[in-house]
Amino acid sequence: MKRSVNATIITIGDELLIGQVIDTNSAFMARFLNRAGISVIRKLAVSDNAEEIRAAIDREVNGVSVILLTGGLGPTSDDVTRQTLADYFGVKMIEDKGALRNVKRLYDKVYKKPLNPVNLRQAEVPEGCKVIINKRGSAPCMQFEKGRSMIFCLPGVPFEMEGLMPDVITAIRERFQLPKVIHHTIATAGIGESELAAILADFEKEIAPKTSLAYLPGLGILRLRLTSVVTGKEEEEKVNRHARVLKKLAHQYLISSDDTPVEEAVGKLLLKKKKSVATAESCTGGFIASMITSVAGASAYFPGGIVSYSNAVKSGTLGVKTTTLKKHGAVSEEVVKEMLKGVLKKMKSDYGIAVSGIMGPGGGSGQKPVGTVWIAVGSNHRVDTRKLHFRFDRKRNIQSTALRALFMLKLFLENE
C-alpha cells in the first residue's frame, strides 16, 4: 500500500513524432489520472520501434507506480507494441478467449463484416497478462506487473482508450490507496497573468505549502486552478475556503467559477430556464454554433444560427440597416445590436449572440486594427455589448471570440 502514487504516460506512434497526428491521448489520460489522485510525472512519445518502446519502459519501470502505454495495437505490420511487450516479458503470444469473443461480437453485431485472419490478430495477447476487454473496439487493454510498477497498454484510438480508462483506474485502486485530490478552477478575462499574480501574491503565500495555485493562460481566457491533496473533511473545507477567497479576490475579472466547458454550462442554464438561443455570426463563420451543437441535446435550446459574413446578408437576412453599416461599419456596436435583434426575430429565440470583427491577417485599419471584435448578447428586453481586441492569428482570434461570446451569454443568463 502507498500514499503517493505516480505515473508515466508513453504514447507510441511515428505519426505523433512527425506532427501528422496531435497527441490528445496523453492529455486525456493525465486529467483522468489526476482526478483519481495519481500524479503524472512524465510524458514520453516514442516511435513504432521495438527497441525504443523497450527502452522507454526500462527507463520508467520501478521508478513510478504506474506506466500507461497507448498506441501500436492495430492488426497491421506497422503496429509492433503487442509483440514488443511479449518479447520484453519473455513470453509467447496466445489467443485470449474473452478478446476473441469480443472481436467476433464486434464484427458480427456492430461492423456487420466477415472476420479475416488479420482481424483475428486482435485477440492475441502476451501470455500471462491480464486482459481488460475493450467494449468500444477490438484491441484489448493488457495489464502487466514488473517490480514495483503496474503497466497498462491501451489502444491508441482515442474513443477506445477513453472507454478503458475507468477500468484502468479500478485496477490501480485494487493495489494502491489513492489520496483525494481537490481542484477548484475559475476562469478570468481582461487581465494579464503577471498583473493577476501581483494581486494574488499574498494569497499564494497564505495557502502554501499544502495548496498550489496554477496560472493557465488560454485563448483570451486566464484560468486559475487551486490544487490540494487532502486527508479529511477538515482539510477539504480549508481548500474550499481558499477557493471562495480566490473568487473574491479575482471577482472583477471572473467570468466562470468552475471548469465546465462554457458551451455545456450555457446549455444547462438554457435547459433549466426552458429557453433558447440563436446566433448571428460574421467573423466567426459559424464557430459559435458549432460549439453549442457539440453538446448532446443542444436541439432542445438551439433552433439555429445565421452566418452573415457579407453586408448583404447582414442587411437582407438579419435586417441590419444599410445606413447603420455605412455610418458605423460592419465591425461596430450598432451593427451587432441590430444583428442580435434580427436573429432573435428570425429564429424566434429567447436569447441571442451576435459577433462581428476583423480576424486577420489583413483587413484592419488604424481605428479598427486586426483583432477588433464587437459582441452583443441578450434578449428582446436587454442587450449587453463588449468591444475586445485580440492579438493572435486568425484561427485563435476566431476561437477566442467564440469563447468570450459564450462566456458573456453565460454571465447574462446567470445575472438575470
N, C-alpha and C positions, 0 to 999 in steps of 0.2 A: 504493500500500500504506500502511496506517495501523496504528498500535499501539492507539490509543484509538478505539473505535467506539461512538457513542452513538445514541439513537433517541428518537423521539416517537411516541406512540400517539394516534390520533384516532378516537374512536368516534362514529358517526353515527346519529342517530335521535331523533325527538321523544319517543318512549316512554321514553328514558333521562332526558331533561331534566325530564319531569313526574313521574318516580318510578314509572311504571307497570311498568317492567322494570328489574331490578337489573343493572348492568354487571359481568358476570363475565368478559367477553372481555378487557378490558384487564389484569385481574389474571393471567389465564392467559398472555397474551402476554408480560407483563412477566417472569413467572417463567421462561418459555421463553427469552426473550432473555438474561436474566441468567445462566442456566446456560451459555449459549453465549459469555459474555464480552462481551455488549453492554449498556452502561449506559443504562437508560431515564431520561431527564432531565425528561420532561414527559408528562402525560396530559391530553388535551383531549376534551371532549364537545361536539358541535355538533348543531344541528337538521337536519332534512331540507330544507335550504335551500341552493340552489346558491351564492349569494353567501357564505354562512357557510363552506361547505366550501372554496371557493376561497381565502377569506381565511385560513383555518386552515392550508392548505398553504403559502400565500405566507409566512406568519409563520415557518414551520419550514424551508422549503427552503433549502439551502446552510448552514443553521445546525447541522444534525445530519446524521449519516451515513445514517440510515435513517428513513423515515416509514412507519408502518403505519396504514392506514385500515381500518375494519371497519364494515359495515352499509350499507343502502340499495342492495343489488344485486338485489332481487327484480324480478319481471316487471311489477309493477303501477305505476300512475301516481305513487304517492307515493314510489317508490324512484328517486331522482334522481342517485345517485352516479356511475353509469356515464356518463350523458350529460354531467354536470358535468365529469368528467375529460376527455372528448373535447373539450369547449369550452375547458377550461383549457390543453390542449396544442395546440389549434388544428387538430384532425384530425376526420375523419368517423367514423361508426360503420360497422363492417364485420362480416360474419359469419365467425367463425373456424371452420375445418373440424373441428379437434380438439374444440372446445367443442360443436359441433353433433353430432358423433358421440357425445359423452358424454351430451348431453341425450336423444338418441334411445335410447341404451342404457338409461338410467335409466327412461324411460317404457315401454320395451318389456320389459326384463328385471326391473326392480325394482318400479316402481309399477304396471306392467301396466295402463296407461291410455293412451288415444289422445292424441296431441300436438295442441295447438291453436296458433294464431298467437301467443297470449300467451306460452306456454311457449317458443316458438322464440326469443323475445327474449333468453333466457338465453345464447344462443350469440353474441350481438352484443357486440363489444368495440371500444374506441377503436383506430383504425388505428395500427400501429407499436408497440403494447405487446407484451410477451412474455406469453404465456398459460401459466399453470400449471393443469393440469386438476384439477378438484375431484372426486375419486372418491366423495365422500360426498354430493354434491348437484349441482345443475345450474349454479350460478353459479361461473365460474372465478375464480381469483386472477389479477389483472392486475399486471404489473411494468413500471414506468417508470423513467426516469432524467432528472434535471434538475440541471444544475450538478454539485455535489459530493454530491447526495443520491440514494439509491435509494428509490423509492416503491412500496409494495405495497398493493393494495386487495383485501381479503378479504371473504367473505360474513359477515353478522352472526349467522347461526345458529351457536351455539357448537360443536356437534358437527362442522359442516363446517369452521369456522375452525381448530379444533384439529387436524383431519386434514391441513390445508395447512401448518401451521407448520414441520414438518421440512423441507419443500421450500423454504420461505422462508429458513430458516437455511442450507441448502445453497447457495442463490443468493447470499446475503450472504458466505459463506465464499469463493466464487469470486472475489469482488472485494477483500475485506478480510482481512488477517491478524488473527485474533481471539486475544486473550490467554486464558490459562487462569484461570478464576475458581474458587476453592475456598470452599465453605461448610461449616461444621460447626454443626449446630443441636442443642441439647439442650432438654429441657422440664423445668421445675421447678414445684413447687406448695408451698403452705404458707408462702410468704414474699412480701412486697410488693416492688415494683420498686425503691423507694428503699433499703430495707434490704439487698437483694441488691447494689445498686450500691455501697453502703458497703463491703461485704465484698470486692468486686472492684475497688475503686479503684486499688490498687497494681498489680494485674494489667493493668488498662486502660492505665496509664502505660507499663508494660513492653512491651506489644505494639504501641503506636503508633510511627510513623505508618502503617506499611505494612498493618497488620491492624486492622480495626474490629470493635467489639462492639456489636450492636444488641439492645435490650430489646423484646420483642414480647408485651405482655400480651394474654391472651385469656380464654376462658370458664373461670375458675378455674385457668388454667394461665399460667405465665410462660415464654416461650421466649427462649433466648439464642442469637444467631446470630453466629458468627465469620465474617468475610469478608475474603479477601485475593486480590489479583491476583499470580500467581506466574510466574516466567520459567524456572524449572528445578527439578530434583528437590531441590536443597538448600533452596530457599525453601519448597517444598511440605512437606518434612519439618519445617521450622521451624513452619509453621502447624499441622501435625498435633501437634507437641509442645505448642503453645499450647492446642490443644483438650483434650489429656489433662490439662493443668494446670487448665483451666476446670472440667472434670468433677470433679476432685479438690476444688477449692475449693467447688463447689456440691453436693458429694456428699450432704449432709444433706437437701437438698431435691430431689434428682434423681429424676425419675420416668421419663425416657426419654432415651437417649443418641443418638438420631437423629431425623430429621424425617419418618419414615414414619408415615402415619396410623395411629393406635393400633388401629383395628379391623382394619387389614391386618396389622399386626405381631402381634396376637393370633392371627389366622388362621394365619399362618406358623408360629408356635410350636405351635399345636394340630396342624397337619398334620405337623410334624416329630416330635411326640410320639405321633402317631396316636391322639389323644384328642379328646373332645367337650366342649362347654359348653352349658348351658341357662340361661335367665334367668327370674327371678321378679320382676316389676316392679309396684310400686304407683304411686308418684308420677310416674314417667317414662312410664307408659302405653304401653309397647312401643317406646319410642325406642331403647333399647339393642339390642333385637332387630333393629330397622330398620338401625342402624349395622352390626351384624355381617353381616346379609344383603345389605348394599350391596356387599360384596366378592364377586367372581365365585368360584364354587366353595365357598361357605360351607356348602352342603348336606353336605359331607364331614365337617364338625365341629360343625354346629349342628342338633340334632334339632328344637328348637322352644323356645318360651317361654310363660309364663303371665302375663297381666296381671291381677293380683289387686288391683284397685282398691278393692274393698269388703272389709270384715272378714269377710263371709260367704264370699267366695271364698278369702280367706286361710285360713280355718279349714276350709271344706268341700272345697276342691280341694288346697290345699297342706298341710293337716294342722296348721296353727298352733293351738295350744291356746287355747280361749276364756279360760281362766284367765290365760294369758300376756297376751292382749290387754287384759283387764280390769285386770290389775295394773300393766302397764308401758305400755300404749297402743300403737297401731299403729306409731308412729314411735319405735322403741326397738331397742337392740342385741339384746334377747332375741327380738323378733319377726323381725328379718331373719335371725337364725340359724336359726330354725325354718322360715322361708320357704325358705332355702337348702337345708336338709335335705329339705324337701318336694319341691322341684323336682328335686333330684338323684334322688330315689326315683321321682318321677312320670315323668321324661324318661329315666331310666336313663343319665344322662350322667356323665362323669368329673369335670367341674368345673361350678361354678355361680356365678351372680351374683344377689344379692337386694338390692333397694333399697326404702326407704320414707321418705317425707319430706313436708314442707309447702312446696309450691311457690308459694303465694300467689295473689292478693294478700291473701286472708283466711285464717282458719283457724289462725293462730298463737296462742301464749299466752306468758305470762311465762317459763315453764320451757322451752317449745319454740316459739321465735319463727319467723316465716316465714323460710324458707331453711334450716331444720334438716333434715339428712338423715342417715340411717344406711345404711351399705353393708356388705354381707358378701360375700366371695368365698372360694372354697375347694373342698374335696373332702370325701369321707366321712371322711378321715383328719385333715384340718387346716382350720381356718377363720380368716381374718383379717377383722377388722371395723374400721370407722372412722366417727366422727361428724364431720360437716362442717357449716359454716354459710356459706351463700351469701347475697349481698346484692342480687341482681339482680331483674329482673321474672320473671314466671312462665316465659316461654319460655327465657330464658337460664339460669334455675335448673335447668330440665329438661335442657338441653344440657350444662351444667356437671356435673350429677350423672352423666349418661351417660358423659362423658369420663373423669371421675375413677374411676368404677366399672371401666371398661375398662383404665385405667392400673393400677389395683390388681390386676386379674387378670393383666395383663402381668408385673408385678413378681412376683406369686405364682408364675407359670409359670417365670420366669427363675430364681427362687431355689430352686425345688425340686431 
